[in-house]
């Protein structure tokens, strides 16, 4: 059975190929090996073995694909936080400004992102907004250090990592 992290990287690789190498036929591309730092692949009609560094692939894409636990659908996770801490309203607005369908992650998605943190980019801070609201004044945040949820006033400035449905 394939490593689940490699399954996520495999999906991202083919998306990367379509985006950055449209001249190459995806049907003729085969992943030969995935390790912790590189993907080795072959393309029929070409001799040899090609490779791409996983970090290069992630930087090119600026997001990573992660499986959403409830829906079974993939989400894209931005590789970087917004530069500044944001309050609840600013977080929602900044996600929308990234483009169509970007948003604050659900609590379930944050837990899944935490489990895939090796591939989802640096989460250097402890607290991140989730989209789960208690009421008009409070929303839940996810604590990456202790893997717990907490409640925060929406006026507090907290880190946010945007996601989008695929």
N, C-alpha and C positions, 0 to 999 in steps of 0.2 A: 504494500500500500504506500502511495506517495505521501511524503511529508506535506502537511497542510500548508506550511509556509511556502513550499515549492509550488503548490497548486496555485496560490495567489500570485507568485512571481511568474509562473507560466502564462496565466491570463494577461498579466500586465505586459509581458514580453510581446505577445502577438498584437496587442493594442499599440505598443511602441513601434513594432515593425510596420503596421499600417500607417501610422502617423509620420514616421521618419524615413521609411524606406518603401514608399508605395510602388516603386519600380520592381520590387521583388515580389514574386508570387507567394502569398502566404501558404497556398496549398502545397507548394514545393519545399516549404521550410519545416524542418524537424528539429526539435530540441533533443540534443544528444545527452546532455548532462547539466545539472544545476548543483553548484556547491554554495558555500556561504558568501562568496564574493563575485562569482561569474556564472554566466549562462553560456554554454557551448552549444552551437547549432550548426546544422548543415543545410545547404540548399541544393536540391537536385539540379543537375546540369552544371554545377560548379564543383571543382575539386577542392578538397581541404575542409578544414573545420574552422568555423568562425567563432568569435566570442564577444560578449559585451559585459562590461563591468556592471554589476547590479546597482551600485551607487550612481553611475552615469545614467542608467536607465531611469532610476527614480528621479534624479534631477531633471532629466529631459521631460518627464511626464508631469512633474510638480505635484503629483498626487499618486497614491497607491490604491489599489483595489482591495477592499476588505469585504468579506461576506457578512451581511447583516443577519443576526441570529434569529429574529422573529419572522422575517419575510422570506429568508433564504435567498434574497437578492443581494447583489453586490452594491457597495457604495464606494465612492471615491473619497479619499481622505487627503486634504491638503498636507503637503510635507512640512509646512511651517506654520507657526502661530502668527496671528497679527502682531505687528511690532510692539504695540502698546496693550496694556490691560484695558478692557472695555467694560462698561456697565451693560446691563441686559439689552437695553434699546440700541446702544451703539453696536453691540455684538450682532444683533439681528440685521441692522442696517448694513454693516460692513460685509456680512456674508452675502447679502443680496447684491451688493456692489461688485462682488467677484464675478457675477454673471448668473445666468438662468440656473435655477435649482440649487445653488449653494445655500447652505443653512447651518444652524447649530445642530450638533448630533443629539440623537435621543440618548437616554440613559443606557439602554441596551447596546446601542452602537458604541458608546464610550467604553463599556466593559469589553466589547469585542476588539476595539482599537487597542485597549490596554494589553490584551492577550497577544496581539500582533505587533506590539510596540517595536520589535526589532526591525520591522519593515516599514513602519508608518512615520518614521522621522523622529527627531528629537522632541521629547516631551520633557523639557528641562524644568518645568514648574510643577507645583503640587496640585493646584486647583484649576479646573476648567469648567466652563458653563456647559450644562446640558439644556435641552429645550423643554424639560419637564418643569412646569410651573405649579406652585402651590396655590397662589392667588395673584392678584394684580400687583402685589408688592414683593413677592418672594419666588425664587426659583431654585432648583437643585443644582449643585455643583458636584463634580466627580473629583475625588482625591486620589491621585496616582500613587502617592507614597504608601498609603494604607489600604488602597483599593476599597474605599467606602464612599458613600454619598453623604452630603451635608446640605443644609439649607442656607441660602444667602439672600440678603436684601438685594433687589434688582439694581440699586444705585451703586453697589460695590463694584470696584474695578477688578476684573478677574480675566484670566487668559481664555482664549477661545481658539479652537481649531475647526475650520469649516469642513463640511462634508457635502456631498451631493449624491442623489440617487442615480443609478445607471439605467 
